[in-house]
Amino acid sequence: MRIHAVCICVAVLVSAAVSPHLFAEPCSGYSFTPIFCDDFEEYCSPPPAQGQDCAAGSTADNDAFRAVWPADGTCEATSLENFLATGTDVQGVFGAQCVQRGERAEEGYNYIYRHVHDLTPDIIAHPANTGNADAIDGAGPIDVPLNGNSVPPEYVDSMSSTLRPEALKGTFYLHPLADPTQWGKGALANMIYYHELFLNDDRAPTDFTVTECPFLHDCNCNHLHPGTKACATGEQSDCDGGVHDGQTCSTDDQCTGTNRPILRRTDNQTHASFAVGLMSIYDTNPCDLDQGWAPSEWRLAVYDGKTWQTFQAPLFDIPLTSPADIMDLYPLYGWNRIDFAIGAEDIEVRLTNIQSQALYSGIGACIFGTCKGGADNNESCRTDADCAAGAPLIPNEYLVARVPRKYKGPFNKYAIGPGKGRDLTDPQNPGAEQCLPAFSTADIISDEIVLYDGTFVALSGACCLAGDCSISTRNACESAGGVFHGFESTCEEIICCPEPFADSDRDGDVDQSDFGVFQACFTGPGGTLSGNVCTCLDRTDSTGEGPPDNAIDSGDWNRFEACASGAGIPADVNCGG
């Protein structure tokens, strides 16, 4: 069942003028009711008043943060870490910090924490959810063809709550905690950090490779060059990996052969996930040495439900953006605002930052030695004063791209930070999931997460209630006192035992007829059960103290006997433990 998550009051989450904070609003300031919103302004000591932000001088309350964003898995340090960063967030005091702490002892790499928020209570409590929905999905079209620098008459804004109410939309901000004059861009390029919507325990895969890297040589370099060459570049004078690893060489041809696997962007399975952010481990040009010896990927990455992809022209339909040399989506130093809209078949992603604002406004900005926007676009520069103003180069202040949607189902969780991955080159733990290494030396701030609109979905599955199985939503099942066995579970695979368990003929009493069933199921210690009816009678082990032991023996008899009521006398549904 699907219900549209329309706004109580309509607001379009796009901007109209340049501002230093990219048009952020606090969670309490929207004119509609988000599905979920977090500006991280409640996790402080002393706590703020209802609806108010943390006061200046407050200290971070990381326990309060983890109550809403519990750590996922074992990639969190045992000691308290500073998950909330102060003083640099979009608006207010705090933003959620990407913390890179701890070490993989055998290699010395830091790893990155992941925190997950369960959206189910937010979805159930939303005023537009008039049914039993416990998940959210995107629906409707995001398919109007867009070309060049003009907006066609039939264009419908994907972020509009009025025109695209069925599309699931979201916004968040990223900011590297690094010196922008030296490491701002590089810090992002070496990051593994993304925001993810996913269902239950599924998530985007993150296979990776790690090896010790010589000075000025990329960690992923020879991993993407299997079979024929182990790519030796830059100041490298020895073969890097392969069968001639460490041998002196002058050309790549002298380093033939490698046993390194290809780094894959997909495991060829569809996962219930959508993710967008930074994925340096999928370095598309690992031998360019543009960021020293660490994997680097400048562009924004997206997981479409099957494959990690980077927004690099001309691989994607990137509308409302030209000329071609500015079509890649590059996060930069300062604040990067990321918006997304998930429709029935497509996903649209927008990036707003200092570069896109300069291209849109016509007021040139000097970004890493190159003018962006204005009359001197792409010319060399030292400061903003070297970049003359000119006509706008793009019709909106954001860069935008679209990808087809591979997973076409609902979501009920939101994560910040990467999930575990498999180190494809680890001989000690082949195929084992591990915490992802942090190649960047900087942390990153997330702030102003907003999720809104979309279509509410009731996740149905097998529900055991009063001994009977039916297909129900989790909310409806648990509200009635039943046991929900999971999304897409079926009554054919679930055993719903009678209440009480000893009432095998389900007539409300435990009598001679039920005893006959128990006799037929009795195996004695070490026996083997046969049939669903007998499975329900296996309550404990032969001692009566342990868990069920796949046998019907004296321990189960004691539980059965405690339920005996006699013919026509209602049995206690809680009997037998």
N, C-alpha and C positions, 0 to 999 in steps of 0.2 A: 504494500500500500504506500502511495506517495502523496504528500501534502506539500504544497508550495510554501516555502518559508518567506513569505512576502513581508516587507517592512511594515511596521506599525505606522511610521511616518517615513516619507520618501526622502532619500538623500542620495546624491551622486558622489561617489568617493573619488573625484578627480579634482585637479587644482586649476586655478585660473590665473595665478600671478606668481612671480618668483618670490621666494622667501627663504631665509637661511635655514629653516627647519623642514623644508619640503612639505609644508602644509599639514602638519600633524595636528590631530585633535586628541585630547585626553579621552579615556574610555567613557567618562561621564558626560562628554560633550556632544555625542552623536545624536542626531534627530531621529534615528531609527533604533531598533532593538537588535544588537548583534547576537549572533549565536554564541560567540565567545569573543572576549576582548581582554587584553592584559597589557597595561602600561607599566607594570612592575612597581607601582607606587603605593602598594599596601604592605610590602614585605620589609617593614622597618621597625625599629624600636626607638622611641615609643611609637606604637601604631597610630596611624592618622585617624581622624574622625571619619565617620561614614561619608563616602563620596569625596573625601579630600585627599590630597597628595601628601607624601612624606615631607616633613618640614626640612629645611636646610639644616645640616648638622646632625640629622638622624643617622643611626648606624643600621647596617643591613641585618635583617633577621633571616638568615639562610634556612633555618628550620621552617619558618612560615613559607618561604619560597618552595621548599621541597615538599611541603604538604600539598601544594597545587601542582608542582612539577616534580614528581618523584624521579629519582635516577633510574635509568633503564639498564638492567643487567649488572655486571660486576665492574664496570669501567669507572667507578667513582672511588675516590680515595676514602680511607677509613676516617681520616681526620677532617674537621670542618674546613671547607674551602670558601673563598669569597666569590660566590656565584653572582652577586649583584655588584655592578660597577657604578661608581658615583661620579657625578659632575659632568659627564659627557653624553648623556642620553638626549633623546629628541626634545623632550619637554618634561620638566620636573627634576627629580633627583636621581632616580635609579633606572638602569637598564639591565637586562639579563646578559651576563658575561659568558662567553665561550671560554671555559677554563681548560687549560692544557697542563695537566699535572700528572704525577706518577711516572713510572718508567717501566718499560719492558726490560727486565734485568739483563737478558741475554744480548740486547742490542742497544740499550740506552736511549730509546726514543720516548719522548713524551706521548701521551695519548689524549684524546678529546672526549669530554663527557657528553652524554645524551640524556635529555630530560623529556618526559612524556606526560601530557595532560589528557586525561580521559574526558572526551566531549559528551559522553552519554548523559550525565546529569544536566548539562547545559541544554542539550537537545530536548530532553524530556520536559524541562522546565520552561522552554521557550513559549511565549504566549501564542505564537502562530501555530504551534504543534497541537492540533485539536484531536489527534488520534493517539495511537500507541507507538509513534515513531521513536526510534532510538539510534538513528543514524542519519547522515545528511549526504546528499548527492547533488551533482550538477546536471542540469537538463537544458533543453532548448538549443537553438542554433547559435553558433559563432562562426558563420560561414559566408558572410558577404564578401565578395572579391574586392580587394583593395589594391590599387596600383599607384606607384610613384608618389608624388608629393601632394596629390589632390584627394579630397574626400568626396567619393561619389554620392549622389543624392540618396541612394538607397542604404547608405551606411547606418548601422545601428550600433551605438556605443555598447560594447560588451560589459562595461562596468556600471551601466545605468540600471538602478533598481527599478526604474519605471519601465524601461524598454526591454530589459533582459532579467526579469525577476527570477526566472528558473535557474539561471547560471549561479553556481556556487562561487562566491568571490572572497578574496582575502587580501590583506595588506600587511606588510611588516617592513622594518627598517634594519639595515646592517651598517655598522661603523667599525673600521679596524682601530684597535688601540695601538697606534704606532705613529711615529713621526712622519707626516705626509711628505715632507721634503726629502726624506731618505728612504723610508721603508713602507709608506702607505700602500702603494700599488703592489709592491712585491709581497707584502704581508697577505693581501687578498689572493694574489696569484698562487701562493703556496698553501692556501687554506683547504681543509676538508671540513666543510660546515654548511648545513642546509636545514631548511624547514620542511617538514613532511606531514602530509595527511595520509592516514592509512587505516585499515580495518583490522580490528582485533590484534592478533600478534604477527600479522604479515608485515613486510616492509621491503624497501628497495634494497637489492643486493649491493654490496660494496667490496668486491674482490680487489686485492691490491698486491703490490710487489714491493719488497724492500731489500736493499743490499747496501753494503758499505760503499761509499762513493769517494773517489779521489777528489782533490781540490779542483773546483771549476768543472765538475762533470756531473751530469744529471743522473739521479738515482734510477730513473726508469729507462735510461738510454738504450741499453742493449736488450731490455725485456721486450721491446716492440720490434726487434729485428732478429727473428729466429732463423736458424738453419744455414744462413749463408755468411752473415757478417756480425761481428760484435762491435758496434759503432764506436770508433775511437776518434775523438775530436778535441779541439781546443789545445790545451797544453798537455793533453794526455799523450804519453809516449809508450805506454804498455797496453796490451790487449785487456779490455774490460769485460771479463766474463768469457763464457764459451770454453772450448777445449784448449785454447792457448792463453787462458787467463794469466795475466802477470808477465807474459813474455814481451820483450821489447819489439816495437813495430814502428813503421813509418806510414803505412797505409792500411785502410780497413781490410783490404784483400788478404793481408797477412794474418788476419784474425778470423779465419773461416770457421764456421760452426759455433753453435751456442746451445746450451741446454735450458735456456730460460723460456718460460711460456709466454704466449701473447697475452697482454693485459686486455681482458674482455670488458666491454661495457654492458653486457647482458649475460644472463645465465640461460637465456632462451625459454624462460618461463614468464608467465604473466603474474604480476604481484598486485595485490590490492593496495596500491600506493601511488601518490603523486608527490614529487619533491622538487624543490628549486633552491639553488644556492651555489656553493663553491665546491668544486671537485678537482683538486689539483692532481689526484692520482690518475686521472684520465688525460694526462698530458698528450696533446696531439702532435707535438713536435719535440720529442724528448732529447734530441741531440743539439738543440740550438743554444743551450747554455745561457738563455736569457735571464735566468734567475739563479745562476750559480749551480750548485750541486743538488738542489732539491727539485722534485717534480713541480711544474708550474702550468697553470691553465688560467688565462686572463679572463675568459668569458664566463658569463653566467651559464650554469648547467641546469638541466631539467630531466627528471625521470618521468617518463610518460606511462608507466605501468609495465614496461617491458625492457626499455633501453635507456641508459644515460646518454644524453646528447648535449652538445654545447651550442649556444646561439651564435653561429658563425655563418655569415653570408657566403655563398648564396644557397645554403642548404635548407633554409626555411623561408616560408612566406612571411616576409617582414614588412607589413604594410605601413603606410604613412611615414616612411623613413627613406630618405635619399640624401646625397648620392651614395653610391655603393660603398665607399670607403668608411662610412660611419654606420653601417648596418649591423655590425657586431655589437652585442650587448656587453659592455665592459663595466663591471663595478669598479669604483675608484675610492680614493681616500675621502674622508668626510662621510656624510650620510648618503646612503643608497636606499631609495624607497622602491620596494618590489610589490607590484599588484598582480593578481592573477584572477582569471575567470575560467571556470570549468563548465563547459556545455556538454551536450549529449555525445558529441563526436570529436570536439576540438578543445584545446587548452590555449588560452591567450595569456602571455606574460608581458608586463611592462616594467621598464626600469627608468627611474628618474634620479638623476644625480647632477653633479656640477657640470659634467660634459653635456648632457642632454639639455640642461637649462641654458647653457651658452649657445648651443646650436639653435635653440628655439628663440631665444631673446635677440640674437644678433649681436649681443655684447660679448666680444671674444674673451676667452680665458686661457691663460698659459698653463697647460697641464703636462707636466713632465717634459718640458722643453718644446712643446708643440702647441700652436694656437688651435683652439677649438671654437668654432663659431666665428661670426663676423667676417670682415673683408679679407682677413689673413688666415682663413681656415687652412690648417695643415702646414703652415709656415713655421720655421724655427722661432723660438722666443726664449727670453729669460724671465720676464715678468708679465703680468697682465697688461701693462702699459705698452708692450710691444704688439699687442693684438688689437687692431683697429675694429671699430664697430661696423656692421654691415647688415644686409638683409637676413632675415631668418632663413635657415637652411632646412628646417623641418617644421611641419604644421602644428605639432604638439610638443610639449616640454618633456615628453618621454619617448624612449625607444621601445618598440613593440615587436613581438614575434609570436608565431603560432605553431603548434605541433598537433598532429592527430593524437587522439586519446586511445591508448591501447587497453588499459583497464577501465571498464565502463560499469563500475559499481559504486556503492556508498562507502563512507568513511565514518569512523567514530573515535579517532584519536588524532592528536596533534603532537609532533615532536620537534624539538630544537636540538641540533647536534646530530652527528652521524651514528648509524647503527654499526654493529660489529661487522667485520669482513674476514674473508679467508686470505691469508698470506700465501700466494701461489708459489712462493719460492722458499717457504720455511720447511726444511727437511725434517724438523723435529715434530711438527704438528701438521702433516699434510691434510688439507681439507677442513681443519679445525677453525672455528670462528675465533677471532681475536679482536681486542680493542684496536681501533685504527691509530696509526702513528701520526703525530702532529709534526709536519715538516716546517710549518711557519713558526717563527719565534714570538709572534704577536698573538694577542687575544683579540676577540671581536665582540661587539655589543649587538644584541638584538633588542628591539623596542617596538612599542605600539603595535602589537599583534591584534588584528581584527579579522573575524570571520563572519560573513553575513550572506543573506539571501539563500538561494538554492532550493532544493526539494527535500522535504523530510521523508525518510524511508523507515518502514517498520521491518526490522530484521526478524524473520520467522525461523523457527526450528522446532524440534521435538520438546514438548512440555509434559512432564509427568505430574498429574494431579489426581489425588485420591485413587492411585493405582492405575489410572488410565492414561494413555498417551494421545496427545493431539498436537497439531501444528499451531503454534501461537507465537506472538512476539514475546521477547524477554520481559518487557514491562508488564504486559497483560498476565503472563504466566506467574511471575513472581508476586504481582499484586494480589493474585488469587490464592497464594500460598503454595504454588507449585514449584517444581525444580526444572529450570530451563537448561537444556543440554547443548546449546550452542547454535549459532547461525548456520543454516543449511543442514542441520542434523535431521534425521528422519525417524519415524516410528519403527521402521523396519530394522534399524540398527540399534535402537534404544530399548532396554528392558525396563518397564515400569512395574515395579512390584506392588502387590495389593497392600492395603492398609487395614489392619496390621498385616505384616509379611506372611503370617501363618495361615491367613484366610485364603487358601489356594483356590477355592471355588467362588470366591468373591461374593458370598451371601451375607456378610456382616458378622458371622459368628465363627468360632474355631471349634469344630466338633469332630465326630468320628470320621466324617468324610474327608476332612483336611488331614486327619491323622493317617488315613490310608495313603494319601499323596506323599506324606513324609516318609512312611514305610517304603514306598516304591523308590524314593530318591535316596534312601539311606545307603551309604557306601562304606562307612567305617573309616578310621584314620588312613590317610594315604590313598583314598579312592579318587575317582574322577567323576565330576558332575556330568549330567546329560540332560540338556533341555533347559529352557528359560525358567520353567516352573521350579526346577530344583535349584537353579541359581539364586532365586529369591529366598530359599530356605537356608542358604549358606551364610550364617551371620557371624561366625567366629571360628577359631580353631578348636582342637579337641580339648584344650585346657579351659576354654571359655574366657580367656583373657586376651588373646591375640586377634588379629584381623581374619577375615574369611580365608580359608585355606584350600578352596576348590574341592572340598569333600563335605559330605553330610555325616556328622559323627556325634559323639556324646555332648560336645559343647553346643551344637545346634539344637539337640534335643532339649537341653535345659532351657534354651530361649523359647522353643516351641511350647514346652509345657507351661511356661509362664503366661502364655497367651490363651490357653485353653479356657473356653467359656461355657461350652455345652451348646446343644442345638437350640436355636431360636433366641439365644441370649447374646446381645451385642458385645463384641470383644473390644477391649481397650485398644485404640489405634496406635498408642505409644508403647504397647507391651513388648517385652522381649529385648529392649535396648536397641 
